[in-house]
């Protein structure tokens, strides 16, 4: 099976060495190690017992491109699915019709591609099919909104090239699932939750271990799927563990396409895309650090106009990610809502495109009612959606933290690390103005709406901050817990991006005993936090409770890292409070 599939990914008639430049990128010296690593991690993966009956065929095919040639072949960038609805799901791939048609190159002959959706992995019963032409216009990416599906049903999908030099090539087989019917009485939904996956800061072991979690409904990525920095620009303790492509900071459309393409060659990332539909939003690093509507901290004048750079980053994102943006009178936007029967609605936010510029945390402008993190249209959409929702739970995919956080008094060295991590002035200021803390009027608008309308069971799931948190969101932090909480927030740490021990270049958990208690003393509504670990979380939603389980990788720079179960917090229905529990939901 493996050899057969592997051959199918090569160019018809190509010898092995003649396709070594197909990554579309400058293949780094690390590539052979990555190949070797992929084989090892696949074996680890299969040993872990994930290859359950019915999926073995898919996993076998899925593993083939990663273990044989992560950056080679017609379907070198894998396949992906996303944004499941009851009758449709987005299917994605990228075709490399000739070795020269590398991502971002803008060259190569058009290729006709047939897509197929079936109930079985052997494609005995194809239930939906169609044809697309991949061209330079979309960087040879192919995105299909495959409709006519049955709700709450497992499907398999693949692509076949049917014209041009790559004719006959067949993609790996992906696995996906449609959402339950709108009125379906769904007992349980489980999301894998991830954010902040920086290629140069480590290997994506978190994705590999998340792939081993049972019964996942979908993967929710809360942003920073790619990082824009030049090589060496933002790494871990010991410099880059592998090299960004292109080596320069991404600014142009070509740059962003190449960067997206490189990330898609990671075997752990590719496998997690193959196994589940993803629901993604962007944060700042899909464009540039600390982005706002008119610029970014990491955008300088000599890099051209911000509008052009933002447009290039958006275009590459929509080409390369399995998302279904909403197009309405206000244009195309990424914020959108997905529903899983009567159990939950998931509102995915875009907190970068419409926000006003950040202001210093000491500025009175933080409270200016004219400033917004969401923009008016998105805030109206969000509050209207939360108020009118008829599902049991209202989950908000929230790229940056909404819980108010006061930085506690810390010894100076630690304070510097914390302010560096948060991106606030090193002298020490009370808030992180890049989060909702910097846009307090919008936060008040949102939370007051929830309170005034007695909207319960709102859970924010959040990324961005490279640390783990379980928080009650207080009505008034100063008088909490007496004044109660209006919602809760569960924050997943980074897949690899640096946090305190990385910044200080000290062993993990050196500060573990000191920093979290200080934060919780200064912020009573923060019930738990961890500043050292990397990993992922699993969010299990049932009628009675929403629970997040945090899993940490042991060493992000080890391509074969193990994982450790860390903590769990649970929000009982109607409680608006997080409570620790002793074990994962499943
Ligand atoms: Fe990040």
Boltz pocket constraint, residues with backbone or C-beta under 6 A from the ligand:
constraints:
  - pocket:
      binder: B
      contacts: [[A, 195], [A, 196], [A, 197], [A, 223], [A, 224], [A, 285], [A, 464], [A, 465], [A, 466], [A, 494], [A, 497]]
      max_distance: 6.0
